[in-house]
């Protein structure tokens, strides 16, 4: 897990040609207007440098939960089609995710903005992953209704949550999720106006906190189930977190990759090869 801007990002995999971190975060965190096109696009990280240091952090490689002042290089890699009328607050879960890359470039936060060089691929990302979940044969899984999920992210409220927050709750069935939508609508919660899409998302029966978007939801085996994108917030509304399924994100990634010309594939594949 890591921070990205005002919210979170989830390192999905280090199974690629370079062992760098392939991460997932939400488009509304990146800021939709920051993309040069609403059409699906990728960055050629061998020649383009969209990288940042500011606001990008992951826990130290020694496992300490305190982030400190160390920033780590963050490079957006690809996003998928975004509807012309979508905004950071109205974008649907089916479009609210993108992929990025983290390498080993680190600096200490200073008074002025600093920027990384081109992505560095000579060494695998050094990060705390004691069980090598990001290198496992199966880094992700499909959510199972009735099982519990652990959702982890970095709330904007640094005072109460300086080291991130954890939500724990039951994965709702599609029928339960559809029923919850009606209860959310009755309670006047904005999530009641967003249709539930079982092909794209699942609900965790737990309370989310602003800033946890982009953070991951995991099963008991530590496999990534998806990333958080929205949550209910009305006091009397049911507490739910909307999670975009990794299986859906992967399908969009593979579809986009397969539609690229061969010259473009060669620029993208090294960073996603282990999850194709």
ABEGO torsion letter per residue (X at the ends): XBBBEABBBBBABABBAAGBBBBBBBAAAAEAAABABABBBBBBAAABBABBABGBBBBBAAGBABAEABBBBBBBABBBBBBAABBAAABBAAABBBBBBBBABBBBBBABBBBBBBBBAABBBBBBBAAGAAABABABBBBBBGBBBBBBBBBABAAABAAEBBBBBBBBBAAAAAAAAAAAAAAGBAAAABBBBAAABBBBBBBBBBGABGBBBBBAAGBBAEBBABBBABAABBBBBBBBBAAAAAAAAAAAAAABBAAAAAAAAAAAAAAX
